[in-house]
């Protein structure tokens, strides 16, 4: 096998240790993100907020995340990942700390907007680093290492945040977890020093970006996948942002138990990430075409997401938790296939395509977040789950009839 001249035959151990820093950054990313969802009940009580007003605070994060997710890949390329990554981590960590000093809903929204700006750079920066430092044979493993930090952060957050909030108050949860970012920044600047040359910026002019965006927007697949970006990503965001509060206010669980049970949703999400790939591989191995296997997998994913119909109406709260877990399994399963299709829209510009679709999804979710809160205030969350049980079929039809499901040749 020929070896690319710019990479050594064996990836140095120091590069793999650097991937560990990417993993830790992603853990911090989700820890800082989840503090609000896990302390929402306490914040609502202290500031006398409605859940609709909380939805506005959530929307502020999504708007910032959307804007900078769209432009983040280009900005990382322009300035270089070694420089922009610690700035981003420092910014979102500072936002987390400052949130602990909020005195109004307006301040909460402002600091969540600041958090969204910083966190939007995590994936573009990490992908840029693995692309530059590792050969193709090792990138999938490296990407898996850092991306697993999302699930790890989401699953440990309920225990860490709940402990701090119960014994020291919700403000200290933001302050202490946000402060961890400073340690990461110092470690990154020291450990990444030998890679300065590989992680330098390209200075690519923004004029080239406009042409790329124009080409992507001219494809049919992009617009068909945008339905999934809005619907299925929106359900994912809902599960992350609202479920702890839903379990406490609508299902009668205590603050600590509701937060602990929310972990099951993320276990479902993590299981979906793994099991759907195994499912498709088994189908293809049994003689089914990749197109048929993907279609069947999408169908199964939508059936699982339709569990939302049961969540909204079942009177037994532990049964509802079980179906929430099935929702997570279905959402992650659908998104795995969605991401493989995103890579085929414009193979030379995967980052820009993913950023545009992700931006659209975040903007749409930001717009509906206050309405999710309003339905909760009215005690009508069953309508939210009814919509979430039906809309995935719209995404299914858009992909089934509007996107080429064959593997890229």
BATORSE-123912 format. One record per residue (C-alpha): residue in three letters; x, y, z. Coordinates in steps of 0.25 Angstrom, whole numbers, padded with zeros to 4 digits, always signed. Layout:
! residues N
alaXYZ...
This chain:
! residues 409
unk+0000+0000+0000unk+0006+0013-0004unk+0008+0023+0007unk+0004+0038+0005unk+0018+0046+0006unk+0012+0056+0016unk+0009+0046+0027unk+0018+0036+0034unk+0016+0021+0032unk+0011+0020+0047unk+0003+0032+0053unk+0011+0037+0065unk+0006+0035+0079unk+0006+0050+0081unk-0004+0052+0070unk-0013+0042+0077unk-0011+0049+0090unk-0016+0062+0083unk-0028+0054+0079unk-0031+0053+0094unk-0031+0068+0095unk-0042+0068+0084unk-0050+0058+0092unk-0049+0066+0105unk-0053+0079+0098unk-0065+0072+0092unk-0068+0067+0106unk-0067+0081+0112unk-0076+0086+0100unk-0087+0077+0104unk-0085+0079+0119unk-0086+0094+0117unk-0098+0092+0108unk-0106+0083+0117unk-0105+0091+0130unk-0117+0100+0126unk-0126+0088+0123unk-0123+0081+0136unk-0125+0094+0145unk-0137+0099+0137unk-0147+0097+0148unk-0138+0104+0158unk-0136+0116+0149unk-0150+0117+0145unk-0154+0118+0160unk-0143+0128+0163unk-0146+0138+0152unk-0161+0135+0152unk-0161+0131+0137unk-0171+0124+0129unk-0166+0112+0120unk-0169+0121+0108unk-0159+0131+0113unk-0149+0119+0116unk-0151+0115+0101unk-0146+0129+0097unk-0134+0127+0105unk-0132+0114+0098unk-0134+0120+0085unk-0123+0131+0087unk-0113+0119+0088unk-0118+0113+0075unk-0118+0126+0067unk-0104+0128+0070unk-0100+0114+0068unk-0107+0114+0054unk-0100+0127+0050unk-0086+0123+0053unk-0088+0108+0049unk-0091+0113+0035unk-0078+0121+0035unk-0070+0113+0045unk-0063+0104+0035unk-0058+0116+0027unk-0053+0123+0039unk-0045+0111+0044unk-0039+0110+0031unk-0035+0124+0030unk-0029+0126+0044unk-0024+0112+0047unk-0030+0102+0056unk-0019+0103+0067unk-0022+0118+0068unk-0037+0118+0067unk-0040+0106+0075unk-0035+0111+0089unk-0042+0124+0086unk-0055+0117+0084unk-0053+0108+0096unk-0049+0120+0105unk-0062+0128+0099unk-0072+0117+0102unk-0065+0114+0116unk-0066+0129+0120unk-0081+0129+0115unk-0083+0118+0125unk-0077+0125+0136unk-0084+0138+0134unk-0097+0131+0133unk-0095+0128+0148unk-0096+0143+0151unk-0108+0145+0143unk-0119+0155+0149unk-0129+0154+0138unk-0135+0146+0127unk-0128+0156+0117unk-0115+0153+0123unk-0117+0138+0122unk-0121+0140+0107unk-0109+0149+0105unk-0099+0139+0111unk-0106+0127+0104unk-0104+0134+0091unk-0089+0136+0095unk-0089+0121+0098unk-0094+0118+0084unk-0084+0126+0077unk-0072+0118+0084unk-0078+0104+0083unk-0081+0105+0068unk-0066+0104+0065unk-0064+0091+0072unk-0067+0081+0061unk-0061+0090+0049unk-0048+0091+0057unk-0047+0077+0062unk-0050+0072+0047unk-0040+0081+0042unk-0029+0076+0052unk-0032+0061+0049unk-0032+0064+0034unk-0018+0071+0035unk-0011+0062+0045unk-0016+0048+0041unk-0015+0040+0028unk-0029+0035+0023unk-0027+0021+0029unk-0027+0027+0043unk-0037+0039+0042unk-0050+0030+0045unk-0044+0026+0058unk-0039+0040+0061unk-0053+0046+0058unk-0060+0035+0066unk-0051+0038+0078unk-0054+0053+0079unk-0069+0051+0074unk-0071+0041+0086unk-0069+0053+0095unk-0083+0058+0092unk-0090+0045+0097unk-0080+0045+0109unk-0083+0059+0113unk-0098+0058+0112unk-0098+0045+0120unk-0089+0050+0132unk-0095+0064+0132unk-0108+0060+0140unk-0100+0054+0151unk-0089+0065+0152unk-0099+0077+0150unk-0110+0071+0159unk-0100+0069+0171unk-0094+0083+0170unk-0108+0089+0168unk-0114+0082+0180unk-0102+0085+0190unk-0097+0098+0185unk-0108+0104+0176unk-0110+0105+0161unk-0101+0117+0159unk-0089+0109+0164unk-0092+0098+0154unk-0090+0108+0143unk-0078+0114+0149unk-0070+0102+0153unk-0073+0094+0140unk-0070+0107+0132unk-0057+0109+0139unk-0052+0095+0134unk-0050+0101+0120unk-0038+0110+0125unk-0030+0097+0129unk-0033+0091+0115unk-0028+0104+0108unk-0015+0104+0116unk-0012+0089+0113unk-0016+0091+0098unk-0006+0103+0096unk+0005+0095+0102unk+0002+0081+0096unk-0001+0086+0082unk+0011+0095+0080unk+0019+0084+0072unk+0007+0085+0062unk+0007+0100+0059unk+0012+0098+0044unk+0001+0087+0041unk-0010+0095+0047unk-0007+0109+0041unk-0018+0116+0034unk-0020+0117+0019unk-0025+0131+0018unk-0035+0127+0007unk-0043+0139+0003unk-0058+0139+0006unk-0061+0141-0009unk-0058+0127-0011unk-0068+0123-0001unk-0080+0130-0008unk-0077+0121-0020unk-0077+0109-0012unk-0090+0112-0005unk-0097+0116-0018unk-0093+0102-0024unk-0098+0095-0012unk-0112+0102-0012unk-0114+0099-0026unk-0115+0084-0023unk-0128+0077-0021unk-0122+0067-0010unk-0119+0079-0002unk-0133+0084-0001unk-0139+0070+0002unk-0129+0068+0013unk-0132+0082+0019unk-0146+0075+0023unk-0138+0065+0031unk-0129+0076+0037unk-0141+0084+0042unk-0150+0072+0046unk-0141+0061+0052unk-0130+0071+0057unk-0141+0079+0064unk-0146+0066+0071unk-0132+0063+0075unk-0130+0077+0081unk-0144+0076+0088unk-0139+0064+0095unk-0126+0070+0100unk-0133+0084+0104unk-0146+0080+0110unk-0147+0066+0115unk-0141+0068+0129unk-0151+0079+0131unk-0163+0071+0125unk-0160+0059+0134unk-0160+0069+0146unk-0172+0078+0143unk-0181+0069+0135unk-0178+0055+0140unk-0176+0058+0155unk-0162+0053+0157unk-0153+0061+0167unk-0142+0070+0162unk-0131+0059+0164unk-0139+0047+0159unk-0144+0055+0147unk-0129+0058+0143unk-0124+0044+0145unk-0135+0038+0137unk-0132+0048+0125unk-0119+0040+0124unk-0127+0029+0118unk-0131+0037+0106unk-0116+0040+0103unk-0113+0025+0105unk-0124+0023+0094unk-0117+0033+0085unk-0103+0026+0087unk-0109+0013+0084unk-0116+0018+0071unk-0102+0023+0066unk-0096+0009+0067unk-0108+0000+0065unk-0113+0006+0051unk-0099+0004+0045unk-0099-0011+0050unk-0113-0012+0044unk-0110-0007+0031unk-0097-0015+0030unk-0105-0028+0033unk-0116-0025+0023unk-0105-0023+0012unk-0098-0035+0017unk-0110-0044+0015unk-0111-0039+0000unk-0120-0027+0001unk-0115-0015-0007unk-0110-0003+0000unk-0122+0006-0005unk-0132-0004+0000unk-0124-0005+0013unk-0124+0010+0015unk-0139+0011+0012unk-0143+0000+0022unk-0134+0006+0033unk-0140+0020+0030unk-0154+0013+0032unk-0150+0007+0045unk-0144+0020+0050unk-0157+0027+0047unk-0165+0016+0054unk-0157+0018+0066unk-0158+0033+0066unk-0173+0031+0065unk-0172+0026+0080unk-0174+0041+0082unk-0189+0039+0080unk-0189+0029+0092unk-0181+0039+0101unk-0191+0050+0100unk-0203+0042+0104unk-0199+0030+0113unk-0203+0032+0127unk-0191+0024+0133unk-0179+0032+0135unk-0168+0021+0135unk-0175+0016+0122unk-0173+0030+0116unk-0158+0030+0120unk-0157+0016+0112unk-0163+0022+0100unk-0155+0035+0101unk-0143+0025+0100unk-0148+0019+0088unk-0150+0033+0082unk-0135+0035+0084unk-0132+0022+0078unk-0140+0026+0065unk-0134+0040+0064unk-0120+0036+0065unk-0122+0025+0055unk-0129+0034+0045unk-0118+0045+0047unk-0107+0034+0044unk-0112+0032+0030unk-0115+0047+0028unk-0100+0050+0031unk-0096+0040+0021unk-0105+0046+0010unk-0100+0060+0014unk-0086+0055+0010unk-0091+0052-0004unk-0098+0066-0007unk-0084+0072-0011unk-0073+0063-0007unk-0062+0074-0009unk-0070+0083+0001unk-0075+0074+0012unk-0072+0084+0023unk-0079+0095+0016unk-0091+0086+0013unk-0092+0081+0027unk-0091+0095+0032unk-0102+0101+0024unk-0112+0089+0027unk-0108+0090+0042unk-0110+0105+0042unk-0124+0104+0035unk-0128+0093+0046unk-0123+0102+0058unk-0130+0114+0052unk-0143+0107+0051unk-0142+0101+0065unk-0139+0114+0071unk-0152+0120+0064unk-0161+0109+0070unk-0154+0108+0084unk-0163+0118+0091unk-0176+0111+0085unk-0171+0098+0091unk-0170+0106+0105unk-0184+0112+0102unk-0190+0098+0100unk-0183+0094+0113unk-0189+0106+0121unk-0203+0102+0116unk-0201+0088+0120unk-0202+0083+0106unk-0189+0076+0104unk-0197+0064+0097unk-0198+0073+0085unk-0183+0075+0084unk-0181+0060+0084unk-0192+0058+0074unk-0185+0067+0065unk-0172+0061+0067unk-0178+0047+0065unk-0184+0051+0051unk-0173+0060+0045unk-0162+0050+0043unk-0171+0044+0032unk-0169+0057+0025unk-0154+0055+0026unk-0155+0041+0022unk-0163+0044+0009unk-0153+0056+0006unk-0141+0046+0006unk-0148+0034+0000unk-0153+0041-0012unk-0144+0053-0013unk-0130+0048-0010unk-0121+0037-0017unk-0119+0027-0006unk-0108+0020-0014unk-0093+0020-0009unk-0084+0030-0015unk-0076+0024-0026
